[in-house]
């Protein structure tokens, strides 16, 4: 004969024994819970560099004025609390983004050129490398539009001086006198900035790929000493 069904509830088998009182009831673990407020869901996964890179992406797309906490938080899929975990203000984020842009340029551009011993080949490699770093140019062009911002001007000043010094030193190593090397460096840098203005700010018709490559070759033949 079957036993009659018991009216007592079956104990839950997945409750760890360490969480049960002697009478079989769940123990009160509220005292073990942390008292600090919970962080936003993804705050632990985002670093300050993640926020800085997101700010740079936004600068490339919409300019410096577009950098704001709420749109960046939406883009990253987090709350504003995640932002304030890393930065006290929007300006602090902007400074971090500009420092990141400056650091990445030093590592990806100058760092790659450092091992090349021949100065002429180093200049040719610089032309090719810079010619195809599109996003960095867009960011630089947007920063030029925001030179009145107190965080932007000193960064652009440092970057421009470093680039001119590097070009001058390379032209000197390629055999030019100090004065000629300085003139050549300024001419090259002015051509670079002017090209950005034509293409990104004045919205001139963009060159086709082959036409652009021919332009780069012409610039190298014109500005890099042959011997």
Phi, psi and omega in degrees: 000138180287144177287141177294146181295137179280144176276353180282138179292144177290139176293146178284124185279345183267008178273120181301141182298332181292341181263014180249142173282168179303332180275006176091355180272151180301140178283152177277111182255016184299330181289340181277348184283143179295146182269344181286150182296149181292142176283159174303156190306319185252009186298326180287342182269342181260131177262172175299325178295325176299315178295319181296318179293321177298322178295320178296319177300319180291323176300316180298326183274320190227356179098170184297321183297339182281347182290114180210157188294310187298311179296327178292320178297318178296318180297322182273351178074034180226175177270169177296336178300329177296321178297310185289350171295329185252328188227141178279340184201169177296321180295325177296321176296317181299318178299316180296321179295317180292322177296321178295315178301317180296317181294317181297321178298316180299320184282316187278330181263292184294327179297322179288332184275337186306319183287350183279114186285325184281123185296326180290318177294325178296319178294319178297318178296323177298315179302311182295319182294312182291325183298337184246011175266074191295311187298320179299323179293320180296316178299315180300317179297319178293325179293325177297330178287343186244032183295344178281352178281132184297338178274337186275315187304312181294328178292313178299322178298314180295315182296315181296318179295319180295318180295315180295319178297319181295315179297317179299314180297320180293318178293324176298315180294336178277001172111000180277154174292166181301314181295314179297322179295320178295317179297317181295320179296315179295319180298316180295316183291323176296322178295322179296310181295319179297321178296319177298317180298317181297318188272324188257335182249323178268354174056045173293157179302127183288143178291148169290163186304310182296322179295319179294318179297322178294323177297316179298317178297321178296318178298318180295316180295328182281321191255336181270123179302139182280333179202000000 
